[in-house]
Amino acid sequence: AASMCGIFMCLGLDGEDSFPIDKHASHKMAEDIQVISNVLGEPLRLVLDLKSRRVPPRVWSRLIDNMRSRGLVVEGIGSFDVDELRVIGKGCSCPLTPILFFHSVGDLQRACHANEVKKGDTVYFNGGSLMWKRPTIMESAERGCCGVIETDIDDHVDKQTDLPHAKSPRATGNYSFQPYAFPRSALSDWERVMCKSTIEDYQRHFNLKIGVYVQEFSINPEALDALACFVNKYSDIYDLGLAFGGINGTAVSNVNGDGYWNQRYMGRSYDFEARPSKAMTPLKPEDHHMVQKAIQAGNWAQVGTIYEVMDEKSGALTVPSHQEPCNIVGDF
C-alpha cells in the first residue's frame, strides 16, 4: 500500500513509497540532533504545542515515532483538544504525556467535573486567571463579595520556603490572588466558608501535575514577578512552575497587563461553591462533552468557549504604551 501521507518528507522516512527519496535528509537530521545533544550534555528533549486542526491524530503519532527514531526525545504534546491528545498518545509506540491546555483555572475546574480530566494528568492554564481583578457587575451579582488576599510589598523572605513574598504594585495597589489559588491551609476561616474548594483540592483529588503560562506580550514585569514568586512559593501545588516564553529574568517594560489578555473572555470563572467528589458531574450544561466538541469543531475551535461577556472594555487589550518605546528590563 502507498504511504499514508508525505508529512515525513522532512524526516526522510525510509519506506519505498515515501517522497522525496532523500536518505541524506534522514542522516543529516540525526547528525544535527547528535551535535545538539553533545552540546547540551544530554539528549534533546521536546514538548510539542499542537496547533493544526487539519492533521489526523494517527499522522501525529507516526510523526512523533519518527522524530524519536532520529534521536529526539519527545516528552509530551500539548493542546486544548483533550480527545485528540489521548488518541495521539495511544497511537505512539512509546508512552507520550498529553498536556492539557486551558484558558483559565475555571476551565480546568469545569473539565474536572465533566470527567474530561483523568487522574495523573498534566495540565496548564493561564496564570492570570489566578490574580484578583475588579469584578464586573455580572460577577458581583453572581458571587457577592469574594475573598481577596493582598500580597505585601516588602523584601522579607518567607522563613518556611526561603522565597520572597509575592509582591509588586499596580496603579491601584498591590497584586492580589484569588482565594482558590492558595492552599486551603493558607485561607482564613471566612475565606474557607466563601470558597468551598481551592485548586489544591483538585490537584490532590486527581493527582494532577499543574503548571501555568501567560501571554508574554501582555504582562508587565511587576505582574510577572508577582506570579513567579507566588508559583515558586506554592510549588507543592504548581509543581511544573511558570512557563514563560522569553528570556529568563527579563521582561519588556511599558507593557500593561497581567498576562491573561483576551483569554479572560474565553476562560470561565472559578465556581466558589463547587468541590471535587467521588461522583463528578458537569457544573453547567455547556460543559458536557458533546457541546465542547461542537465548539472545538466551530470556526473559533481551540479559542472558543461559551462565556457571556458583559464588560467588553475592561482588560480587553494590554499593549505597549504609545507614548514610550518598549525597553528590555531585567528587574524581576
Residue, then its C-alpha position, 0 to 999 in steps of 0.5 A: a500500500a502507498s504511504m499514508c501521507g508525505i508529512f515525513m518528507c522532512l524526516g526522510l522516512d525510509g519506506e519505498d513509497s515515501f517522497p522525496i527519496d532523500k536518505h541524506a535528509s534522514h542522516k543529516m537530521a540525526e547528525d544535527i540532533q547528535v551535535i545538539s545533544n553533545v552540546l547540551g550534555e544530554p539528549l534533546r528533549l521536546v514538548l510539542d504545542l499542537k496547533s493544526r486542526r487539519v492533521p489526523p491524530r494517527v499522522w501525529s503519532r507516526l510523526i512523533d515515532n519518527m522524530r524519536s527514531r532520529g534521536l529526539v526525545v519527545e516528552g509530551i504534546g500539548s493542546f486544548d483538544v483533550d480527545e485528540l491528545r489521548v488518541i495521539g498518545k495511544g497511537c505512539s509506540c512509546p508512552l507520550t504525556p498529553i498536556l492539557f491546555f486551558h484558558s483559565v483555572g475555571d476551565l480546568q475546574r469545569a473539565c474536572h467535573a465533566n470527567e474530561v480530566k483523568k487522574g495523573d494528568t498534566v495540565y496548564f492554564n493561564g496564570g492570570s486567571l489566578m490574580w484578583k481583578r475588579p469584578t464586573i457587575m455580572e460577577s458581583a451579582e453572581r458571587g457577592c463579595c469574594g475573598v481577596i488576599e493582598t500580597d505585601i510589598d516588602d523584601h522579607v523572605d518567607k522563613q518556611t520556603d526561603l522565597p520572597h513574598a509575592k509582591s509588586p504594585r499596580a496603579t491601584g495597589n498591590y497584586s492580589f490572588q484569588p482565594y482558590a489559588f492558595p492552599r486551603s491551609a493558607l485561607s482564613d476561616w471566612e475565606r474557607v466558608m466563601c470558597k468551598s474548594t481551592i485548586e489544591d483540592y483538585q490537584r490532590h483529588f486527581n493527582l494532577k501535575i499543574g503548571v501555568y503560562v501567560q501571554e508574554f506580550s501582555i504582562n508587565p514585569e511587576a505582574l510577572d514577578a508577582l506570579a513567579c514568586f507566588v508559583n515558586k512559593y506554592s510549588d507543592i501545588y504548581d509543581l511544573g512552575l511558570a512557563f514563560g516564553g522569553i528570556n529568563g529574568t527579563a521582561v519588556s517594560n511599558v507593557n500593561g497587563d497581567g498576562y491573561w489578555n483576551q483569554r479572560y473572555m474565553g476562560r470561565s470563572y472559578d465556581f466558589e461553591a463547587r468541590p471535587s467528589k467521588a461522583m463528578t458531574p458537569l457544573k453547567p450544561e455547556d460543559h458536557h462533552m458533546v457541546q465542547k466538541a461542537i465548539q472545538a469543531g466551530n470556526w473559533a475551535q481551540v479559542g472558543t468557549i461559551y462565556e457571556v461577556m458583559d464588560e467588553k472594555s475592561g482588560a480587553l487589550t494590554v499593549p505597549s504604551h504609545q507614548e514610550p518605546c518598549n525597553i528590555v528590563g531585567d528587574f524581576 
